[in-house]
């Protein structure tokens, strides 16, 4: 059995899963220290069970680390070291960061010799003396964590590793994040992501250690895994070194959990909340990734994030007549006091659904003065907007299953344009925790290969092997690992023999 | 005369993306570099072509190479070094700088040497849009020699092309050098007189991209229609509105070739627009009839926000508006069309003017 936990801003949810079967679920408020809320969930789940020894892993999805970034708290004094000279100096590390975030970590940046060309040649060689000097300067500045980013390190990461060894020999206690282990081609974005990771490593180590200790004291001596942005898992020791990989796990777990509950692998997931509707496409059980760069706490990164299309429509959306407008304003969490069915003075989308007989919420008599033709017309418009969200996130014109979750899903009918069928799963309120519990392990590679010394097929095989190896290292059963995605992106405007390849492998936990 | 401030860079980047017609590279890095230079050295001066003096010596600068490399080994002061190399070779100081290409990231390149030297940028360029190759500049079509050219990397290497049979040869040599330099480089070439600029350049194009970007940003702020704002800022037309329904993309010999099919919505319901691209959007067919073709501009923008969508970001489901703008007249002569018209891209289709009504 697995325990899946989702730590959200408001609630900490936990589920106990036996294979594909939901055994138990629990919802508790999130505690300021995060850990005690997690532990109280675990204790509630296992305290009355006699089969605790059947639990073989705990999977955790958390917003704790991204919140640390957003609130600029618990961040380690950190430095960014780029191996690049003489290239790229016009745009030094942290160049486009918000000032307050930069200041909260000290804003220390260094540029040194090193780095590679796209075809693997060196831009310049590593200068050991220079790096020793920088290491000592960092110590003087009180830096406790550093990121190292070499130009084209996704092609050749050796300079980052050599530099790390040199720095380590001068300052053994400093935490080091290598950009080649974090991100893909795109210098500033990868460097930013590595630096976000660097300043989170301390809080991550502390959090992971606290949860592990608490698990042991609750009698759970089993592996702890963290959910990653792409819907796969990493072991807790790994998570304490790479916390940045957890920061977008929330929407991913939600979509995967919803799909699991409805029993489909390819579907559009629509979450209609109080204020907004989010739609995302799940392909073979994983969310489709956004093609554009993603801002994290005001910092541009190139993480693979789920591609979510949002529109301002939800159960609390304000409805106005003559002419009809729906939202974008919403009563939000005050639905239970400000909407008409609850005796309030605002006409919301929920009131319309009740008046139209689609939902039983609050007091039907309080909306009896809403004309049925107006309610019908409004519901038609809401339906059209949700269908529009579905259409925007689909990848082809072909009808697909649509999974509806969220309190606002009472606003829409079951007949759907563009949908092969509409599914409203039960237990959707713990979809995030379930998404964590059912996760597999994965490995991803994105690299530029020079085709001067190898064929295209050899390059693809290398990438597949490396992705598979990463999945095994993450705890995957070698027999179950399969390649789920291969993408080739040749370099444009340059008729040279270089190929950018992205490969992703996933498998079941051993 | 006007000045480019830090705030103007965002507008220029949006407008340059629109005139990039799907290609020209992502202007984000170019915008950051220009911003650093303006922060360090102050606003950059822009001269209208008719403000040039007959003694002026105007040098064209630009970037060359693969955008994928350019986002990793981000460019530095290479165009400044190239400008210096041209000055040294010709023994003549530059008095102003001009862009090679107003579409995409090259629109911002002149700002770097301009900020470093204090020389003004001329409000004009050699394409009035984006094109993939060095020889595709109006300067060379109308008799400006395409050499000398200096190509510089970030390490201190400079290659000088002092003589070439024609501009196509300059392109071949410069691109080979660029590959050796690590896939990205900057160049300076073709020192021009004021008269040459006034007669062979696409005029007022920098102020045009700023105006287009200003229009989009102001429409977003006031929640007005960015498409209408764009058409008010520059004469053109809505070619089509709809949803991307099919996409076929291959990369061959360094070109992202392919086609995108858009299914009509609203007034275009039940129609279909097909756009063929080779990095840039080149030919648009409504059902099967050609309605806009290079050198006229085919610009795909996000219908809601007016954001230009580059070829690599095209995707099923996007709601897009396709705008057509007349290409510069300099491209519509027999010489212009031979260099960068439909036949230069392998299309057996006659050019015909975009009908604006």
Interface residues (C-beta under 8 A of the other chain):
Chain A: X86 X87 X88 X89 X90 X91 X95 X96 X115 X117 X118 X119 X121 X123 X124 X151 X152 X185 X186 X187 X188 X291 X292 X391 X392 X393 X394 X395 X396 X397 X448 X489 X490 X491 X492 X493 X494 X495 X496 X498 X500
Chain B: X25 X29 X32 X33 X36 X37 X65 X66 X67 X68 X69 X71 X72 X73 X74 X75 X76 X77 X112 X132 X154 X155 X156 X175 X178 X179 X182 X183 X243 X245 X251 X253 X254 X255 X256 X263 X279 X312 X313 X315 X316 X317 X319
